[in-house]
Amino acid sequence: MGGQLQRAIALSEILRNHPHSQINTWANKILAVLSKEISRA
């Protein structure tokens, strides 16, 4: 599962730079959640 988490983080980091504001806002929120998952693992 660690590989999936790393891929999700990598994708979210790419989407943070998306020109559509809703997408980069979503990516920032997801990164916060994923970061918590990493710290718990």
QUIPE-V102961 format. One record per residue. N is the residue number from 1. RES is the residue in one letter. SS is DSSP state (h for helix, s for strand, l for the rest). PSI is psi in radians with two decimals (none if undefined). OMEGA is omega in degrees with one decimal (999 if undefined). Layout:
N RES SS PSI OMEGA
N RES SS PSI OMEGA
This chain:
1 M l -0.43 179.6
2 G h -0.61 178.3
3 G h -0.69 178.4
4 Q h -0.69 179.5
5 L h -0.76 179.5
6 Q h -0.70 178.5
7 R h -0.68 178.5
8 A h -0.71 178.3
9 I h -0.78 179.9
10 A h -0.76 179.3
11 L h -0.74 179.2
12 S h -0.65 178.2
13 E h -0.65 176.3
14 I h -0.78 -176.6
15 L h -0.33 176.0
16 R l -0.47 -178.2
17 N l 0.17 -179.3
18 H l 2.47 -178.9
19 P l -0.38 -179.7
20 H l 2.13 -172.9
21 S h -0.62 -179.7
22 Q h -0.60 179.6
23 I h -0.79 -178.9
24 N h -0.50 174.2
25 T h -0.78 178.0
26 W h -0.79 -178.4
27 A h -0.70 178.5
28 N h -0.71 178.5
29 K h -0.75 -180.0
30 I h -0.70 178.6
31 L h -0.66 178.0
32 A h -0.74 179.0
33 V h -0.79 -178.4
34 L h -0.61 178.1
35 S h -0.68 176.7
36 K h -0.66 178.7
37 E h -0.72 179.9
38 I h -0.73 -177.7
39 S h -0.44 178.2
40 R h -0.39 -175.6
41 A l none 999
